[in-house]
Amino acid sequence: MDGILRGESLRNGGEATVNAEVEPVQAKPKKSKTVIWLWGIIPLVLLVGIIALLSNLGTGIKDKAVAPIEALDIQRIILTDEGFTLKVLNTGPEAVTIAQVVVNDAFWNADFHPGPTVGRFGETEIRIPYGWVEADPYSIVLITTNGLLFTGEVPLAVMTPELDPNRFLQYGLIGIYVGVVPVGLGLLWFPFMRRFSDRGIQAVLALTVGLLLFLAIDTFQEGFELGAASPGIFQGTSLVWLAALLSFLFLLAVDQSNSKNGAVSGRAAAYKIAGGIGLHNLGEGLAIGAAFAAGNAALGTFLIIGFTLHNITEGVGIAAPMLKERPGWRTFLALAVLAGGPAILGTWTGGFLFNPTLSALFFGIGAGAILQVVYVISKMMLREAGKSGSPAVSWSNFTGLALGVAIMYATAILVN
């Protein structure tokens, strides 16, 4: 009994000691929001001050530039009944004054709007009254006051199409032929593919991954070509990489916030595939519209046939994730429009207004979207394989993947 009492007293004494040692924690005074914001703004103000100081006082180095730094980008050459109209952008660090205009080695008069001096990131429109001959090539050279030359080429002279209702409708129909119709035809294989076994469905999903991998690589290549053609100051190639990375991460974040445990339904995956393919088909429309705008109707027609054959297989890839579901006809119609509709916008853009920098940006976004869809389908295949106990990497899946790449490669030969 004494031992118990001593134990109780020790415990009580221990608690008393602990309580005696613990001091009440005093709450730290909260800093005012104004002080916190000041600490965030002060570095920015100092940075602006340093840049302004360097701009006004210089670095102290008095060496003169060996050559003037000038950069003019001839964005577009429009051919009309009156002659040539050039859209020129100054992408250099200094203002540039255009002194003379040369057309096919002959000095020519020109009108400048708003004027011959173009500031940094400024634009001017040059109108050259010239009696050009259809199907002849022309070289237009701009000479600055410092003697630098900037050349624009017209490989095949043809009247630039104007934005009128008839041509607008024609380009829209071309986009439907190239995008919506072939994707819709590919979706018609859905009832046939529903009869496949689980192993067959896995192979079809692998085929979809092969199709998309080819499209992703092709989209990157197209984007890099357009990025190289854009003004150097915009860093077109880097723009493609950055747009692809941000597009991939953005869609990945959206998936993780909207889905439970990262699981995506077959219908949601189909819409993702259609969206990624739609951005790719936007580029196909750009190529067709640009061919017709350049007067190369034969090339434009050939591209229509090639892209139509090429895009039928895209419908198969879109339908593959839904083989265990029962979507209605409205779903198929929406998928066909989502995947093929951007070809209409691309044809209009390429035919009437083409910007290589923005096009490179769109291709980068499309490549990132396609890669994100590949990631989603791959996770879907792994999940289904885990449920059935079958290996995710099997000969049937490998065959489907290789077949998807081969189909896209074979149809791409027709386009190239």
TORZA-180263 format. One line per field, with one value per residue (C-alpha): z, x, y. Coordinates in pm, whole numbers. Layout:
<recs>
c3 <- (Z / ...)
c1 <- (X / ...)
c2 <- (Y / ...)
</recs>
This chain:
<recs>
c3 <- (0 / 87 / -245 / -427 / -241 / -314 / -683 / -689 / -521 / -764 / -1057 / -917 / -839 / -1189 / -1339 / -1116 / -1225 / -1590 / -1545 / -1364 / -1642 / -1925 / -1973 / -2158 / -2521 / -2597 / -2935 / -3173 / -3281 / -3635 / -3888 / -4071 / -4427 / -4542 / -4414 / -4578 / -4914 / -4885 / -4848 / -5164 / -5364 / -5253 / -5451 / -5767 / -5724 / -5672 / -5979 / -6194 / -6059 / -6144 / -6500 / -6548 / -6415 / -6655 / -6946 / -6880 / -6767 / -6955 / -6842 / -6895 / -7199 / -7490 / -7770 / -8083 / -8255 / -8555 / -8757 / -8706 / -8546 / -8762 / -8819 / -9045 / -9091 / -9406 / -9261 / -9570 / -9938 / -10085 / -10462 / -10595 / -10927 / -10822 / -10735 / -10416 / -10056 / -9788 / -9417 / -9240 / -8868 / -8694 / -8459 / -8391 / -8093 / -8283 / -8512 / -8883 / -9179 / -9520 / -9786 / -10109 / -10254 / -10527 / -10732 / -10946 / -10941 / -11035 / -10798 / -10759 / -10605 / -10294 / -10049 / -9677 / -9425 / -9170 / -9280 / -9383 / -9025 / -8816 / -8440 / -8230 / -8263 / -8496 / -8826 / -9161 / -9482 / -9809 / -10129 / -10450 / -10777 / -11003 / -11305 / -11213 / -11445 / -11325 / -11251 / -11266 / -10966 / -10795 / -10543 / -10336 / -10147 / -9879 / -9832 / -9506 / -9458 / -9314 / -9630 / -9489 / -9720 / -9632 / -9901 / -9957 / -10222 / -10439 / -10595 / -10797 / -10862 / -10820 / -10697 / -10319 / -10240 / -10077 / -9790 / -9962 / -9867 / -10154 / -10081 / -9707 / -9762 / -9994 / -9739 / -9470 / -9683 / -9741 / -9365 / -9327 / -9599 / -9440 / -9071 / -8972 / -9245 / -9215 / -8835 / -8849 / -9087 / -8848 / -8561 / -8760 / -8673 / -8312 / -8336 / -8500 / -8237 / -7952 / -8038 / -7943 / -7630 / -7342 / -7501 / -7832 / -7667 / -7506 / -7849 / -7994 / -7712 / -7789 / -8154 / -8040 / -7850 / -8168 / -8371 / -8114 / -8076 / -8449 / -8442 / -8150 / -8331 / -8652 / -8463 / -8303 / -8642 / -8797 / -8503 / -8527 / -8898 / -8833 / -8534 / -8751 / -9004 / -8738 / -8639 / -8427 / -8141 / -8070 / -8027 / -8218 / -8141 / -7767 / -7790 / -7920 / -7633 / -7365 / -7504 / -7516 / -7157 / -7016 / -7214 / -7083 / -6720 / -6739 / -6869 / -6615 / -6332 / -6464 / -6473 / -6119 / -5983 / -6165 / -6141 / -5845 / -5782 / -6125 / -6298 / -6620 / -6783 / -7138 / -7265 / -7096 / -7250 / -7592 / -7559 / -7459 / -7764 / -7988 / -7843 / -7896 / -8249 / -8319 / -8246 / -8483 / -8754 / -8711 / -8854 / -9146 / -9230 / -9214 / -9472 / -9709 / -9679 / -9730 / -10045 / -10200 / -10091 / -10271 / -10590 / -10577 / -10624 / -10731 / -10403 / -10207 / -10373 / -10313 / -9946 / -9916 / -10048 / -9837 / -9513 / -9566 / -9587 / -9302 / -9067 / -9101 / -8857 / -8601 / -8556 / -8453 / -8189 / -8053 / -8027 / -7864 / -7498 / -7513 / -7622 / -7282 / -7272 / -7467 / -7594 / -7793 / -8141 / -7998 / -7836 / -8168 / -8344 / -8077 / -8100 / -8479 / -8462 / -8179 / -8364 / -8719 / -8670 / -8607 / -8965 / -9076 / -8862 / -8989 / -9353 / -9298 / -9111 / -9363 / -9659 / -9537 / -9251 / -9167 / -8876 / -8829 / -8466 / -8355 / -8563 / -8388 / -8054 / -8153 / -8267 / -7935 / -7744 / -7966 / -7912 / -7535 / -7545 / -7750 / -7514 / -7217 / -7387 / -7444 / -7071 / -6984 / -7216 / -7091 / -6732 / -6848 / -7006 / -6690 / -6475 / -6697 / -6712 / -6332 / -6303 / -6548 / -6430 / -6782 / -6856 / -6965 / -7210 / -7426 / -7785 / -7881 / -7730 / -7895 / -8226 / -8187 / -8102 / -8399 / -8631 / -8524 / -8604 / -8936 / -9043 / -8973 / -9146 / -9456 / -9486 / -9418 / -9725 / -9938 / -9787 / -9811)
c1 <- (0 / 287 / 446 / 128 / 104 / 466 / 407 / 107 / 303 / 589 / 351 / 184 / 517 / 638 / 333 / 383 / 744 / 651 / 380 / 623 / 879 / 634 / 595 / 300 / 383 / 326 / 165 / 395 / 265 / 130 / 298 / 70 / -20 / 127 / 474 / 457 / 357 / 639 / 894 / 753 / 756 / 1090 / 1313 / 1110 / 1140 / 1516 / 1547 / 1361 / 1584 / 1902 / 1784 / 1686 / 2026 / 2212 / 1995 / 2064 / 2428 / 2549 / 2813 / 3109 / 3234 / 3262 / 3339 / 3131 / 2948 / 3135 / 2815 / 2460 / 2219 / 1907 / 1647 / 1344 / 1104 / 889 / 586 / 370 / 372 / 27 / -24 / -301 / -389 / -190 / 130 / 290 / 201 / 454 / 385 / 714 / 797 / 1105 / 1238 / 1572 / 1682 / 1689 / 1468 / 1526 / 1472 / 1406 / 1579 / 1519 / 1315 / 1446 / 1225 / 1411 / 1734 / 1555 / 1501 / 1131 / 908 / 712 / 466 / 511 / 227 / 273 / 629 / 973 / 1109 / 1006 / 1059 / 1137 / 849 / 684 / 516 / 491 / 308 / 497 / 292 / 489 / 309 / 441 / 293 / 374 / 318 / 133 / 347 / 674 / 911 / 1002 / 1260 / 1194 / 1487 / 1460 / 1773 / 1810 / 1993 / 2286 / 2309 / 2170 / 1958 / 1641 / 1490 / 1140 / 1072 / 767 / 842 / 519 / 327 / -47 / -325 / -361 / -712 / -939 / -1173 / -1511 / -1813 / -1768 / -1405 / -1475 / -1740 / -1513 / -1232 / -1480 / -1602 / -1241 / -1188 / -1497 / -1375 / -1031 / -1123 / -1480 / -1569 / -1270 / -1277 / -1650 / -1583 / -1324 / -1574 / -1809 / -1580 / -1700 / -1972 / -1722 / -1454 / -1702 / -1702 / -1335 / -1226 / -1048 / -719 / -835 / -948 / -606 / -447 / -673 / -574 / -209 / -280 / -422 / -102 / 96 / -121 / -84 / 293 / 335 / 108 / 305 / 638 / 489 / 338 / 674 / 846 / 588 / 617 / 996 / 979 / 739 / 944 / 1255 / 1062 / 939 / 1143 / 1442 / 1349 / 1040 / 1252 / 1010 / 1180 / 1190 / 829 / 726 / 903 / 765 / 410 / 422 / 549 / 294 / 12 / 107 / 133 / -186 / -395 / -234 / -329 / -686 / -710 / -586 / -822 / -1131 / -1086 / -1088 / -762 / -642 / -901 / -1051 / -1364 / -1350 / -1569 / -1351 / -1042 / -1209 / -1276 / -913 / -793 / -1027 / -903 / -537 / -601 / -802 / -500 / -297 / -563 / -548 / -197 / -315 / -572 / -297 / -92 / -389 / -496 / -140 / -104 / -418 / -320 / 14 / -170 / -61 / -403 / -249 / -58 / -367 / -579 / -311 / -294 / -672 / -661 / -361 / -490 / -833 / -681 / -447 / -726 / -959 / -742 / -781 / -1147 / -1039 / -811 / -1084 / -1337 / -1101 / -1134 / -1518 / -1543 / -1681 / -1936 / -2250 / -2218 / -2501 / -2486 / -2454 / -2127 / -1989 / -2100 / -1935 / -1614 / -1602 / -1650 / -1399 / -1130 / -1202 / -1347 / -1010 / -913 / -1176 / -1020 / -676 / -783 / -931 / -621 / -375 / -571 / -635 / -396 / -85 / 152 / 438 / 500 / 140 / 124 / 437 / 273 / -41 / 166 / 349 / 20 / -108 / 201 / 175 / -195 / -129 / 146 / -84 / -345 / -79 / -7 / -378 / -433 / -118 / -246 / -582 / -413 / -212 / -525 / -724 / -433 / -414 / -784 / -766 / -427 / -283 / 56 / 44 / 329 / 239 / 298 / -55 / -8 / 330 / 180 / -99 / 149 / 372 / 71 / -52 / 284 / 304 / -45 / 27 / 364 / 212 / -65 / 179 / 379 / 80 / 89 / 465)
c2 <- (0 / 231 / 147 / 242 / 571 / 648 / 571 / 800 / 1075 / 1031 / 1050 / 1358 / 1511 / 1430 / 1594 / 1893 / 1918 / 1897 / 2156 / 2377 / 2353 / 2426 / 2799 / 2946 / 3025 / 3387 / 3458 / 3645 / 3979 / 3961 / 4183 / 4417 / 4334 / 4665 / 4572 / 4228 / 4379 / 4634 / 4356 / 4200 / 4524 / 4677 / 4429 / 4494 / 4871 / 4843 / 4620 / 4872 / 5148 / 4958 / 4887 / 5254 / 5364 / 5135 / 5248 / 5618 / 5612 / 5306 / 5059 / 5291 / 5097 / 5340 / 5092 / 5149 / 4868 / 4729 / 4696 / 4823 / 4579 / 4572 / 4303 / 4324 / 4036 / 4031 / 3857 / 3842 / 3943 / 4012 / 4024 / 4247 / 4409 / 4718 / 4528 / 4396 / 4475 / 4379 / 4344 / 4419 / 4380 / 4521 / 4251 / 4421 / 4631 / 4962 / 5164 / 5090 / 5319 / 5161 / 5370 / 5179 / 4894 / 4662 / 4426 / 4170 / 4376 / 4701 / 4994 / 5070 / 5333 / 5238 / 5388 / 5330 / 5323 / 5471 / 5548 / 5411 / 5426 / 5129 / 5127 / 4824 / 4574 / 4823 / 4735 / 4907 / 4829 / 4873 / 4909 / 4860 / 4948 / 4673 / 4497 / 4141 / 3846 / 3540 / 3231 / 3431 / 3437 / 3764 / 3876 / 4189 / 4343 / 4612 / 4829 / 5022 / 5351 / 5152 / 4941 / 4615 / 4397 / 4204 / 3981 / 3844 / 3580 / 3519 / 3178 / 3174 / 3494 / 3448 / 3672 / 3653 / 3527 / 3781 / 3711 / 3678 / 3465 / 3220 / 3135 / 3136 / 2869 / 2668 / 2658 / 2556 / 2264 / 2157 / 2147 / 1929 / 1690 / 1661 / 1658 / 1579 / 1327 / 1088 / 1093 / 1013 / 724 / 585 / 603 / 378 / 85 / 107 / -167 / -401 / -342 / -399 / -772 / -800 / -988 / -815 / -905 / -763 / -440 / -407 / -450 / -179 / 56 / -20 / 57 / 391 / 465 / 390 / 626 / 903 / 860 / 906 / 1212 / 1358 / 1323 / 1460 / 1754 / 1835 / 1829 / 2059 / 2294 / 2307 / 2390 / 2676 / 2789 / 2811 / 3022 / 3267 / 3575 / 3478 / 3708 / 3499 / 3180 / 2961 / 2628 / 2698 / 2812 / 2469 / 2288 / 2520 / 2509 / 2128 / 2103 / 2348 / 2185 / 1840 / 1955 / 2162 / 1872 / 1640 / 1877 / 1901 / 1520 / 1476 / 1740 / 1611 / 1234 / 998 / 812 / 918 / 698 / 830 / 690 / 564 / 846 / 1109 / 950 / 957 / 1329 / 1386 / 1195 / 1391 / 1721 / 1634 / 1510 / 1824 / 2043 / 1826 / 1857 / 2233 / 2213 / 2004 / 2271 / 2536 / 2346 / 2309 / 2673 / 2799 / 2585 / 2732 / 3084 / 3040 / 2942 / 2578 / 2418 / 2085 / 2058 / 2162 / 1893 / 1630 / 1729 / 1694 / 1336 / 1240 / 1390 / 1232 / 883 / 967 / 1079 / 778 / 583 / 864 / 769 / 418 / 560 / 787 / 505 / 253 / 366 / 342 / -21 / -128 / 154 / 241 / 598 / 755 / 902 / 1253 / 1149 / 1025 / 1343 / 1560 / 1358 / 1388 / 1766 / 1806 / 1610 / 1725 / 2073 / 2244 / 2153 / 2405 / 2679 / 2582 / 2606 / 2952 / 3068 / 2927 / 3061 / 3416 / 3491 / 3291 / 3360 / 3108 / 3207 / 3147 / 2831 / 2698 / 2776 / 2582 / 2286 / 2281 / 2285 / 2004 / 1790 / 1826 / 1739 / 1426 / 1310 / 1361 / 1143 / 874 / 889 / 854 / 557 / 384 / 413 / 279 / -24 / -92 / -68 / -305 / -549 / -549 / -630 / -920 / -1046 / -1034 / -873 / -510 / -564 / -862 / -961 / -860 / -515 / -474 / -579 / -326 / -50 / -131 / -160 / 184 / 343 / 156 / 263 / 629 / 607 / 447 / 705 / 990 / 886 / 986 / 1335 / 1384)
</recs>
